Amino acid sequence: MANGFNLLAPVYDPLARLVFGKCIDRSQCHFFGGARNVKSTLVAGGGTGRFFEEYFRQHPDSQLVFIEKSPGMIAKAQSRTTPLMNTRFVRADFLTHSEADPYDLVLLPFFLDIFSHESVERIVKSVSQVSKPNTLLIVTDFVEQEKRGWKSLLIGGMYLFFRLTCDIEAHRLPNWREAFARAGWNIKESATYCRGMIGTHLLERS
């Protein structure tokens, strides 16, 4: 999977903006202000780190631990940092990597959609293990469309493209909501972008 995203890394941002405009950027940052007193944040599969500027504008004194499997994506993300952005980059597969310390905030930006239901269950377990009782979770991802139409066709085409270029596991959007609910996570707030194609959700543990 990493090799495919390495090939896409140079064109990933222009391609995303061509298809979705600024919706991806805005959706990832939507709930940054809803998390208070954040000193440590874990992000899994952060891609090219397009949200860095807004994240550190709202949480300038926090540390961000950025776990990404693709070295190409890490290189793009590193190029976005400044000396004032306290960021630790970890090249690793989140499915097998373990972090010892708990975090105040966990970010999963457009991460869960590339995995099978079985892998999502493992991700939920990993997220829960690095969470404190008051840890918040922000999940931003594409939304399953109830009716067939151009939005459903676009999402289906995206899956075909990423399966061919990046060899992703998923054939369709996984039901991550049920997986997190079973682990005690509740959706506190939600917002949608791009005519309901993108959803961002703020979760907390019960």
C-alpha positions as CSV (number, residue, x, y, z in Angstrom):
1,M,0.0,0.0,0.0
2,A,2.8,2.4,0.8
3,N,4.4,2.2,-2.6
4,G,1.2,3.3,-4.3
5,F,0.9,6.3,-2.1
6,N,4.5,7.1,-2.7
7,L,3.8,7.3,-6.4
8,L,0.8,9.5,-5.7
9,A,2.4,11.8,-3.1
10,P,3.6,14.5,-5.6
11,V,0.2,14.8,-7.2
12,Y,-2.1,13.9,-4.3
13,D,-2.9,17.4,-3.2
14,P,-3.6,18.9,-6.7
15,L,-5.7,15.8,-7.5
16,A,-7.8,16.2,-4.3
17,R,-8.3,19.9,-4.9
18,L,-9.3,19.3,-8.5
19,V,-12.1,16.9,-7.4
20,F,-13.2,18.3,-4.0
21,G,-11.9,21.9,-4.0
22,K,-11.3,23.1,-0.4
23,C,-13.7,20.7,1.2
24,I,-11.1,18.2,2.3
25,D,-9.0,20.9,4.0
26,R,-12.0,22.5,5.7
27,S,-13.5,19.3,6.9
28,Q,-10.3,18.1,8.5
29,C,-10.0,21.3,10.5
30,H,-13.7,21.7,11.4
31,F,-13.5,20.4,15.0
32,F,-10.0,21.6,16.0
33,G,-11.5,24.3,18.0
34,G,-13.8,21.9,19.9
35,A,-10.8,20.2,21.6
36,R,-9.5,22.2,24.6
37,N,-6.3,22.0,26.6
38,V,-4.7,19.7,24.0
39,K,-1.0,19.0,24.9
40,S,-0.6,15.8,22.8
41,T,-2.2,14.7,19.6
42,L,-1.8,11.5,17.6
43,V,-2.6,11.5,13.9
44,A,-2.8,8.2,11.9
45,G,-2.4,8.4,8.1
46,G,-2.1,12.1,8.0
47,G,-1.2,12.2,4.3
48,T,0.6,15.3,3.3
49,G,-0.2,17.2,6.5
50,R,-2.4,19.9,4.8
51,F,-4.0,20.6,8.2
52,F,-0.8,21.5,10.0
53,E,-1.1,25.3,9.8
54,E,-4.6,25.4,11.2
55,Y,-3.9,22.8,13.8
56,F,-0.9,24.6,15.3
57,R,-2.7,28.0,15.0
58,Q,-5.3,26.6,17.4
59,H,-3.0,24.4,19.5
60,P,0.4,26.1,19.3
61,D,1.8,24.5,22.5
62,S,0.9,20.9,21.7
63,Q,3.0,18.1,20.3
64,L,1.8,16.3,17.2
65,V,2.9,12.7,16.6
66,F,2.4,11.9,13.0
67,I,2.2,8.2,12.0
68,E,2.3,7.5,8.3
69,K,3.4,4.4,6.4
70,S,4.4,6.1,3.1
71,P,7.8,7.8,3.1
72,G,6.6,9.9,0.2
73,M,3.7,11.3,2.2
74,I,6.0,11.9,5.2
75,A,8.4,13.9,3.1
76,K,5.5,16.1,1.8
77,A,4.2,16.6,5.4
78,Q,7.7,17.4,6.7
79,S,8.0,20.1,4.1
80,R,5.0,21.9,5.6
81,T,6.4,22.1,9.1
82,T,8.2,25.1,10.7
83,P,10.5,25.2,13.7
84,L,7.6,26.3,15.9
85,M,5.5,23.2,15.0
86,N,6.4,20.5,17.6
87,T,5.9,17.4,15.3
88,R,7.4,13.9,15.6
89,F,7.2,11.9,12.4
90,V,7.0,8.1,12.7
91,R,7.2,6.0,9.6
92,A,5.1,3.0,10.5
93,D,2.0,1.0,9.8
94,F,-0.6,2.0,12.4
95,L,-2.0,-1.5,12.3
96,T,1.2,-2.9,13.8
97,H,2.7,0.1,15.5
98,S,2.2,0.8,19.2
99,E,2.5,4.0,21.2
100,A,3.2,3.9,24.9
101,D,1.8,7.2,26.0
102,P,-1.9,8.3,26.0
103,Y,-3.0,11.3,24.0
104,D,-5.4,14.2,24.5
105,L,-6.6,14.1,20.9
106,V,-6.5,11.5,18.1
107,L,-7.0,12.4,14.4
108,L,-8.0,10.0,11.7
109,P,-8.2,12.1,8.6
110,F,-9.4,10.2,5.5
111,F,-7.7,7.1,7.0
112,L,-10.4,4.5,7.8
113,D,-11.8,4.4,4.3
114,I,-8.8,2.4,2.9
115,F,-9.2,-0.5,5.3
116,S,-11.4,-3.6,5.5
117,H,-13.9,-4.0,8.4
118,E,-11.4,-6.4,10.1
119,S,-8.6,-3.9,10.0
120,V,-10.9,-1.1,11.2
121,E,-11.6,-3.2,14.3
122,R,-7.9,-3.4,15.0
123,I,-7.6,0.4,14.5
124,V,-10.4,1.0,17.0
125,K,-8.5,-1.2,19.5
126,S,-5.2,0.7,18.9
127,V,-7.0,4.1,19.3
128,S,-8.6,3.0,22.5
129,Q,-5.3,1.9,23.9
130,V,-3.7,5.3,23.5
131,S,-6.7,7.2,24.9
132,K,-7.4,8.6,28.3
133,P,-10.9,8.9,29.7
134,N,-11.2,12.4,28.4
135,T,-9.5,11.9,25.0
136,L,-11.3,13.2,22.0
137,L,-11.3,11.6,18.5
138,I,-11.9,13.3,15.2
139,V,-12.8,11.1,12.3
140,T,-13.0,12.7,8.9
141,D,-13.9,10.6,5.9
142,F,-16.2,10.0,3.0
143,V,-19.9,9.2,3.6
144,E,-21.7,6.2,2.2
145,Q,-24.4,7.4,-0.1
146,E,-27.9,6.0,0.4
147,K,-29.0,6.6,-3.1
148,R,-27.3,5.7,-6.4
149,G,-26.3,8.8,-8.3
150,W,-23.3,10.8,-9.3
151,K,-21.9,11.0,-5.8
152,S,-22.2,7.2,-5.4
153,L,-20.5,6.7,-8.7
154,L,-17.7,9.2,-7.8
155,I,-17.0,7.3,-4.6
156,G,-17.0,4.0,-6.4
157,G,-14.7,5.4,-9.0
158,M,-12.3,6.6,-6.3
159,Y,-12.2,3.1,-4.8
160,L,-11.4,1.6,-8.2
161,F,-8.6,4.1,-8.7
162,F,-7.0,3.6,-5.3
163,R,-7.3,-0.2,-5.5
164,L,-5.5,-0.1,-8.8
165,T,-2.8,2.5,-7.9
166,C,-2.3,1.8,-4.2
167,D,-3.6,-1.7,-3.6
168,I,-5.8,-0.6,-0.7
169,E,-7.8,-3.3,1.2
170,A,-11.2,-1.8,1.0
171,H,-13.7,-2.2,-1.7
172,R,-16.3,0.1,-0.1
173,L,-16.6,2.4,2.9
174,P,-16.3,0.4,6.1
175,N,-18.9,0.8,8.9
176,W,-16.4,2.4,11.4
177,R,-19.2,4.0,13.4
178,E,-20.4,0.6,14.7
179,A,-16.9,-0.5,15.4
180,F,-16.2,2.6,17.6
181,A,-19.6,2.4,19.3
182,R,-18.9,-1.2,20.4
183,A,-15.7,0.1,22.0
184,G,-17.5,2.8,23.9
185,W,-17.0,5.8,21.6
186,N,-19.9,8.1,21.0
187,I,-20.3,10.7,18.3
188,K,-20.6,14.0,20.0
189,E,-21.0,16.3,17.0
190,S,-20.9,15.9,13.2
191,A,-20.7,18.1,10.1
192,T,-20.8,17.5,6.4
193,Y,-19.1,19.0,3.4
194,C,-19.2,18.7,-0.3
195,R,-22.9,18.1,-0.6
196,G,-22.8,15.4,2.0
197,M,-20.0,13.4,0.5
198,I,-17.6,14.2,3.3
199,G,-18.3,13.9,7.0
200,T,-16.3,14.9,10.0
201,H,-17.2,13.7,13.5
202,L,-16.1,14.5,17.0
203,L,-16.2,11.5,19.3
204,E,-15.7,10.9,23.0
205,R,-15.7,7.8,25.2
206,S,-18.7,7.0,27.4
